[in-house]
Amino acid sequence: MIALYIILGILLLLFLLMLIRVQIFFKYSKTPNLTIKVLFFKKTLLPSEPKKKKTKKKKKKPAKKPEPKPQPRPEKKDKEEKKSYLGKLKEKKGLSGLMSLFTGLAKIATGALKGLFSHIVVHKLDIGIQLSSGDAASTAINYGRLCSALYPAVDIITAATVCKSYNVSVEPVFDDDKETEYYADVHAHLRVIFAVGEAIKAGIRLLLLRMKL
C-alpha cells in the first residue's frame, strides 16, 4: 500500500512539473536578446557570454631533431560550420536579421512544428520599423518589399499561435540624413506538457514509419 502511494506521489509530481510554463522574452534592436524563464530561473541565450580561455603554463621541452614535414591532407568540413539557428541569427544583424527571424518562424509554424505552435501563447508581439534608404525612390521600393514579406509572416505566426496582443508598424521615412530604426519585443510562453506531448506524437509517427519500411 505504501509503494502505491509513493508511485502515485511520483506521478502527481511529474504531472505538476509538466504544467510548468516556459516563458520566452525576445527583444531585437540592432542585436537580438533572448531570455528563457522557468519558474524563478532565467537563462540568457542571446547574446551569449564569451567563454573565458584558460591560460596554461608552457613547459620547456628538450630540443628535438627536426622531423620531416607531413604532407598536406585534404581539408575536411568542420562540424562547427553547421551552426544552429540562434548562431545564424546572432551573426545576421540589422533589419535583414529581424526579417529572417519572422519569415523563418512563419515557415516553422506551418511545417512539422505546427502542432507545437498551436499551444504557444503570445502575450505581446510588438514590431516597429521606420525605413529610410537614402532617397525617396529606393525607400518606396524597399517599403513595398518589406511590407509584402513582414505582414504575411506575422499573420501566419499570430494565426498559428494563441496571440493575445500584437502590433506591427512600418513607416517610410523620406529623409536622407535619418537612418533606419527598428525594434521587436515579444513575450510568449509554452507549457512543458504540450512540448512533451508533441515529442511523443513525433516519436510514434517515426516508429510507425519505420515499421512500414
Secondary structure, DSSP 8 states (H G I E B T S, - for coil): -HHHHHHHHHHHHHHHHHT-EEEEEEEESSSEEEEEEETTEEEEEES-------------------------------GGGS--HHHHHHHS-HHHHHHHHHHHHHHHHTTTTHHHHTT-EEEEEEEEEEE--SSHHHHHHHHHHHHHHHHHHHHHHHHHTEES-EEEEEEE---TT---EEEEEEEEEEEHHHHHHHHHHHHHHHHHHHHH-
